[in-house]
Structure formats: C-alpha cells, structure tokens
Amino acid sequence: MKKLIYIKSLLLLTMFVSCSEENYEFGQIIIPSKIEFSVEVLGADATNPYGDGTGQVVFKTTANNALAFKYIIEGVEYVSPSGRLSHLFTSSGLNEYTINIFAIGTAGVQSNLVQTVKVLVLYEPPAELLTMLHLNSQRTWRIKAEGPDHFGLGPGLGDDPFSWYSASPNEKSYTGMYDDRYVFNEDGTFTHVTNGTVFGFEEYLNNDIGASGEEANDLGEVDHYPLDDYSANWTLSAPAGQETLNLTGKAFIGMYVGGNHQYKIMSRTDNEMVLQTTEGDEEFDWHIRLIAED
C-alpha cells in the first residue's frame, strides 16, 4: 500500500539568508517548495495496513528547487540526494514513528515537514544469535584478515559471496581496515575502534562524513581516512526471513561503502560470521568475514 501525502505550500523556512550578500556568492536563492511525500510499508494491504511484520519502509520525497533531502528518524539523520530512503524499523510490535523531512535548496535553505507512520515488526532474534553476537555481555570482533575470503565482492544471496573478487590473506594490510575492532554490547550499543583511520570509498566518505583532504587511489578508495572511535546502536531484524544486523547513523563494518548500513548475515558459527552489505549505488554487494577475539 502506498500512501501519498501532497504538501502544496511552504511549511517552514529553517535558515535565513541575506539575499544581497548570498546572491553575490551563490546566485539566486530559491526556497524549496511544493513538497510531495510518500511512504510505502512493505507488505501493507487492506488486511495488513501496517505491513507484513518485516519493518521495511521506503520513503520518497520531491520538491521544487531542492538539491537534496534529509530525514531524521528516531534521532538519526539520513541524507538522500534523490529523496528516496529505504529504512528498516526494528522495535517489536506496532509502533508509531515521527519522520522529520527536510528539502534542502541553494546555500542550505531548507523547507521542513513532519509526518508519522505506523509500522508492525514481528521479529524476535533467536537466543543463540544474540549470545553469539555479544556473549550476553560484550564481545569484540575483527576482520579475519589472515584467512581467505575475508573481504570481497559477489552476487546476492544463494551464491558464492566472494566469486567476483576475494582478497587474499592480509592483502589490504596497507589500509586502515584490519586494525579496526567492532564491539557489540548486550544493551544494544556498538563501538567501532578505528585506531585513527578507516578504509572506504572517497565518494561516500566525503558525502556522508566529510571531506578529509586525503587523496583517493585509482579505484576511488581512501586507504587511511581519519576517523576517531565512535559509538552507535545495533539491532537485529529478519526481512523476508534473512537475519540482518542493522547499525544506526553512519556506523559501518569493514570498508565504508555508504548504503543503508544493514548487514545481512550470510553464514554464522559460534565465533565467525560472513556479512553482506549493499553499496550506496545499490549495484554491488560487499562481503566481510568477522571472527571473535574471545
């Protein structure tokens, strides 16, 4: 079910500018207007108005004279140049969420609207998955750099995740990826210990986190993007029955490839797991093999 909500008038101007000064630098300043917003809850129909229980939702926003769009959901900010955002809600049960949407125009002027959406989530993570992830307290993970198939590129579910490219043991030792540590806590918090730098695509790092001044290699990758340790939150979900690890904000594992910061659990044992995440352009799936340190 797709519910379309048309906004015909300007709702809020959040940034004031001096036309005489800004016109000199930016040209004409035009405030975004005529915002049109839609939300599609996966599996929603007349019988199941709040979705099929997976929690997957797609937001779409358009506006005249908008250069990009920003969503704030549960206190987390998501930027979308196109206005399209795929989001996964993970709190069990039927919950109502407030969505703040911003249409961003020239020189940063913004128009804002607020909408609510109700979403049903039925998934409860199995106990053994939770124990594997955080040992009912805290657990630290790292990339299994010393082994084969620890980082690579491949097709979707059901195929060899490393069939298109697989890094050989310690192949990426010249980057800031192998010394990263990923700490999962029972209370749902996540800490990424970066040891000062991370590895990722320049385009996504600069757009999502900020320009660092570091030069990219021929593949568009920044080997050592400066980034301090940070904390976020994690949740588990299972859209279409696929166990998935979700990180909030800009948190990530392995290489920074943008996207929705969701990691499908391709395989897992008590001390090891293979994760799949989709690049921001939605064309490629990247895979990481993690091993527990304890």
ZIGINOR-V753079 format. One record per pair of residues at least 24 apart in sequence whose ideal C-beta (glycine too) atoms are under 10 Angstrom apart, sorted by the first residue. I is the first residue (numbers start at 1). J is the second residue. Records with the same first field share a line. If there is no record, write none. Layout:
I = J ; J
This chain:
1 = 39 ; 40 ; 41 ; 42 ; 43 ; 44 ; 45 ; 46 ; 48 ; 49 ; 50 ; 51
2 = 38 ; 39 ; 40 ; 41 ; 44 ; 58 ; 60
3 = 37 ; 38 ; 39 ; 40 ; 41 ; 44 ; 49 ; 115 ; 117
4 = 36 ; 37 ; 38 ; 39 ; 40 ; 60
5 = 35 ; 36 ; 37 ; 38 ; 39 ; 61 ; 113 ; 115
6 = 34 ; 35 ; 36 ; 37 ; 38
7 = 33 ; 34 ; 35 ; 36 ; 37 ; 61 ; 63 ; 101 ; 103 ; 111 ; 113 ; 115
8 = 33 ; 34 ; 35 ; 36
9 = 33 ; 34 ; 35 ; 111
10 = 34 ; 35 ; 63 ; 103 ; 111 ; 112 ; 113
11 = 35 ; 101 ; 103 ; 111 ; 112 ; 113 ; 114
12 = 102 ; 110 ; 111 ; 112 ; 113 ; 114
13 = 105 ; 109 ; 110 ; 111 ; 112
14 = 102 ; 104 ; 108 ; 109 ; 110 ; 111 ; 112
15 = 104 ; 105 ; 107 ; 108 ; 109 ; 110 ; 111
16 = 109
17 = 106 ; 107 ; 108 ; 109
22 = 106 ; 107 ; 108 ; 109
23 = 106 ; 107
25 = 107
26 = 106 ; 107 ; 108 ; 109
27 = 106 ; 107
28 = 65 ; 106 ; 107
29 = 65 ; 105 ; 106 ; 107 ; 108 ; 109
30 = 64 ; 65 ; 66 ; 105 ; 106 ; 107 ; 109
31 = 63 ; 64 ; 65 ; 66 ; 103 ; 105 ; 106 ; 109 ; 110 ; 111
32 = 61 ; 62 ; 63 ; 64 ; 65 ; 66 ; 67 ; 68 ; 69 ; 102 ; 103 ; 104 ; 105 ; 106 ; 109 ; 110 ; 111 ; 112
33 = 63 ; 64 ; 65 ; 66 ; 103 ; 105 ; 111
34 = 62 ; 63 ; 64 ; 65 ; 66 ; 103 ; 111
35 = 61 ; 62 ; 63 ; 64 ; 66 ; 69 ; 83 ; 101 ; 102 ; 103 ; 111 ; 112 ; 113
36 = 60 ; 61 ; 62 ; 63 ; 64 ; 83 ; 103
37 = 61 ; 62 ; 63 ; 69 ; 83 ; 99 ; 101 ; 103 ; 113 ; 115
38 = 62 ; 83 ; 84 ; 115
39 = 85 ; 87 ; 99 ; 115 ; 116 ; 117 ; 119
40 = 86
41 = 89 ; 117 ; 118 ; 119 ; 120
42 = 86 ; 88 ; 119 ; 239 ; 240
43 = 120 ; 239 ; 240
44 = 118 ; 119 ; 120
48 = 120
49 = 118 ; 120
50 = 94 ; 95 ; 96 ; 117 ; 118 ; 119 ; 120 ; 121
51 = 89 ; 94 ; 117 ; 118 ; 119 ; 120 ; 121 ; 122
52 = 120 ; 122 ; 239 ; 240
53 = 92 ; 94 ; 119 ; 120 ; 121 ; 122 ; 123 ; 238 ; 239
54 = 88 ; 89 ; 90 ; 119 ; 120 ; 121 ; 122 ; 123 ; 237 ; 238 ; 239 ; 240 ; 241 ; 242 ; 244
55 = 87 ; 88 ; 89 ; 90 ; 91 ; 92 ; 95 ; 119 ; 120 ; 121 ; 122 ; 123 ; 235 ; 237 ; 238 ; 239 ; 246
56 = 86 ; 87 ; 88 ; 89 ; 119 ; 121 ; 237 ; 239 ; 240 ; 244 ; 262
57 = 85 ; 86 ; 87 ; 88 ; 89 ; 97 ; 99 ; 117 ; 119
58 = 84 ; 85 ; 86 ; 87
59 = 83 ; 84 ; 85 ; 86 ; 87 ; 99 ; 101 ; 115 ; 117
60 = 84 ; 85
61 = 85 ; 99 ; 101 ; 102 ; 103 ; 113 ; 115
62 = 103
63 = 101 ; 102 ; 103 ; 104 ; 105 ; 111 ; 113
64 = 103 ; 105 ; 111
65 = 103 ; 104 ; 105 ; 106 ; 109 ; 111
66 = 102 ; 103 ; 104 ; 105 ; 106 ; 109 ; 110 ; 111
67 = 103 ; 104 ; 105 ; 106 ; 107 ; 108 ; 109
68 = 102 ; 103 ; 104 ; 105 ; 110 ; 207
69 = 101 ; 102 ; 103 ; 104 ; 110
70 = 100 ; 101 ; 102 ; 103 ; 104 ; 110 ; 112
71 = 99 ; 100 ; 101 ; 102
72 = 98 ; 99 ; 100 ; 101 ; 102 ; 112 ; 114
73 = 97 ; 98 ; 99 ; 100 ; 101 ; 117 ; 248
74 = 98 ; 99 ; 233 ; 248
75 = 100 ; 233 ; 248 ; 249
76 = 232 ; 233 ; 248 ; 249 ; 250 ; 251 ; 261
77 = 102 ; 249 ; 250
78 = 208 ; 248 ; 249 ; 250 ; 260 ; 261
79 = 104 ; 207 ; 208 ; 250
81 = 207
85 = 260
86 = 259 ; 260 ; 262 ; 278 ; 282
87 = 117 ; 119 ; 246 ; 260 ; 262
88 = 119 ; 121 ; 235 ; 237 ; 239 ; 244 ; 246 ; 260 ; 261 ; 262
89 = 117 ; 118 ; 119 ; 120 ; 121 ; 235 ; 237 ; 246
90 = 119 ; 121 ; 123 ; 125 ; 188 ; 233 ; 234 ; 235 ; 236 ; 237 ; 238 ; 239 ; 244 ; 246 ; 248
91 = 119 ; 121 ; 235 ; 237
92 = 120 ; 121 ; 122 ; 123 ; 124 ; 125 ; 237
93 = 119 ; 120 ; 121 ; 122
94 = 118 ; 119 ; 120 ; 121 ; 122
95 = 119 ; 120 ; 121
121 = 235 ; 237 ; 238 ; 239
122 = 238
123 = 235 ; 236 ; 237 ; 238 ; 239 ; 241 ; 243 ; 244
124 = 236 ; 238
125 = 235 ; 236 ; 237 ; 238 ; 243 ; 245
126 = 236 ; 238 ; 243
128 = 268 ; 270
129 = 236 ; 238 ; 243 ; 245 ; 265 ; 268 ; 273
130 = 184 ; 186 ; 236
131 = 186 ; 270
132 = 184 ; 265 ; 268 ; 269 ; 270 ; 271 ; 272 ; 273 ; 292
133 = 184 ; 185 ; 186 ; 234 ; 236 ; 245 ; 265 ; 268 ; 273 ; 292
134 = 183 ; 184 ; 185 ; 186 ; 187 ; 188 ; 189 ; 190 ; 234
135 = 184 ; 186 ; 270 ; 292 ; 294
136 = 186
137 = 184 ; 185 ; 186 ; 187
138 = 183 ; 184 ; 185 ; 186 ; 187 ; 189 ; 191 ; 294
139 = 182 ; 183 ; 184 ; 185 ; 186 ; 271 ; 292 ; 293 ; 294
140 = 181 ; 182 ; 183 ; 184 ; 191 ; 193 ; 292 ; 293 ; 294
141 = 180 ; 181 ; 182 ; 183 ; 184 ; 253 ; 271 ; 272 ; 273 ; 275 ; 288 ; 290 ; 291 ; 292 ; 293 ; 294
142 = 177 ; 178 ; 179 ; 180 ; 181 ; 182 ; 193 ; 290 ; 291 ; 292 ; 293
143 = 167 ; 172 ; 177 ; 178 ; 179 ; 180 ; 181 ; 182 ; 253 ; 254 ; 255 ; 288 ; 289 ; 290 ; 291
144 = 169 ; 178 ; 272 ; 273 ; 274 ; 288 ; 289 ; 290 ; 291 ; 292
145 = 169 ; 170 ; 171 ; 172 ; 173 ; 177 ; 178 ; 179 ; 289 ; 291
146 = 170 ; 178 ; 291
147 = 272 ; 289 ; 291
148 = 289
149 = 274 ; 287 ; 289
150 = 178 ; 254 ; 274 ; 287 ; 288 ; 289 ; 290 ; 291
151 = 175 ; 177 ; 178 ; 199 ; 254 ; 255 ; 286 ; 287 ; 288 ; 289
152 = 274 ; 285 ; 286 ; 287 ; 288 ; 289
153 = 279 ; 284 ; 285 ; 286 ; 287
154 = 266 ; 276 ; 284 ; 285 ; 286 ; 287
155 = 276 ; 284 ; 285
156 = 264 ; 266 ; 276 ; 278 ; 285
157 = 240 ; 242 ; 264 ; 266 ; 276 ; 285
158 = 266
159 = 285
160 = 287
161 = 264 ; 266 ; 267 ; 274 ; 275 ; 276 ; 285 ; 286 ; 287 ; 288 ; 289
162 = 274 ; 287 ; 289
164 = 284 ; 285 ; 287
165 = 284 ; 286 ; 287
166 = 287 ; 289
167 = 289
172 = 199 ; 221 ; 223 ; 254 ; 255
174 = 199 ; 217 ; 223 ; 224
175 = 199 ; 200 ; 217 ; 221 ; 222 ; 223 ; 224 ; 225 ; 255
176 = 200 ; 222 ; 223 ; 224 ; 225 ; 226 ; 227
177 = 223 ; 224 ; 253 ; 254 ; 255 ; 256 ; 288
178 = 254
180 = 227 ; 229 ; 252 ; 253 ; 254
181 = 229 ; 293
182 = 234 ; 247 ; 251 ; 252 ; 253 ; 254 ; 288 ; 290 ; 292 ; 293
183 = 229 ; 231 ; 293
184 = 234 ; 245 ; 292
185 = 231 ; 233 ; 234
187 = 233
188 = 232 ; 233 ; 234 ; 235 ; 236 ; 248
189 = 231 ; 232 ; 233 ; 234 ; 248
190 = 230 ; 231 ; 232 ; 233 ; 234 ; 235 ; 245 ; 247 ; 248 ; 249 ; 251 ; 253
191 = 229 ; 230 ; 231 ; 232 ; 251
192 = 227 ; 228 ; 229 ; 230 ; 231 ; 232 ; 247 ; 250 ; 251 ; 252 ; 253
193 = 228 ; 229 ; 230
194 = 225 ; 226 ; 227 ; 228 ; 229 ; 230
195 = 227 ; 228 ; 229
196 = 224 ; 225 ; 226 ; 227 ; 228 ; 229
197 = 222 ; 223 ; 224 ; 225 ; 226 ; 227 ; 228
198 = 222 ; 223 ; 224 ; 225 ; 226 ; 227 ; 252 ; 254 ; 255 ; 256
199 = 223 ; 224 ; 225 ; 254 ; 255 ; 256
200 = 225 ; 227 ; 252 ; 254 ; 255 ; 256 ; 257 ; 258
201 = 225 ; 255 ; 256 ; 257 ; 258 ; 279 ; 280 ; 281
202 = 256
203 = 257 ; 258 ; 280 ; 281
204 = 250 ; 252 ; 255 ; 256 ; 257 ; 258 ; 259 ; 279 ; 280 ; 281
205 = 250 ; 256 ; 257 ; 258
207 = 258 ; 280
208 = 249 ; 250 ; 252 ; 256 ; 258 ; 259 ; 261 ; 280
209 = 250 ; 256
221 = 255 ; 256
222 = 256
225 = 256
227 = 256
232 = 261
234 = 261 ; 263
235 = 262
236 = 265
237 = 262
238 = 264 ; 265
239 = 264
242 = 266 ; 276
243 = 268 ; 273
244 = 275 ; 276 ; 277
245 = 273 ; 275 ; 277
247 = 277
252 = 277 ; 288
253 = 277 ; 286 ; 288 ; 290
254 = 286 ; 287 ; 288 ; 289 ; 290
255 = 279 ; 286 ; 288
256 = 280
257 = 281 ; 284 ; 285 ; 286
258 = 282
259 = 284 ; 285 ; 286
263 = 287 ; 288 ; 290
